[in-house]
């Protein structure tokens, strides 16, 4: 996941935090749409929205959650390593 890009997009409102959240799990993680408009969309539209988010920002690396922690810290400007 491109954490610097994701952080910037959440901060500047490009990604609405009332519509999208990031899910972390040990299977890979993903985006979750939490907007009220989900019921008004077709399955194809929903699938396209998820695909667009994945293409633009990536997804968490749930296979190795330690990498996500280090990447997030670095994206926030914190020097970090996993030991």
FENCORLIN-V537061 format. One line per field, one symbol per residue. ss: DSSP state (2 for helix, 1 for strand, 0 for the rest). A space follows every 50 residues. Layout:
ss->???
This chain:
ss->00222222222200000001111000000111100222220022222222 222222200002222222222222200000000
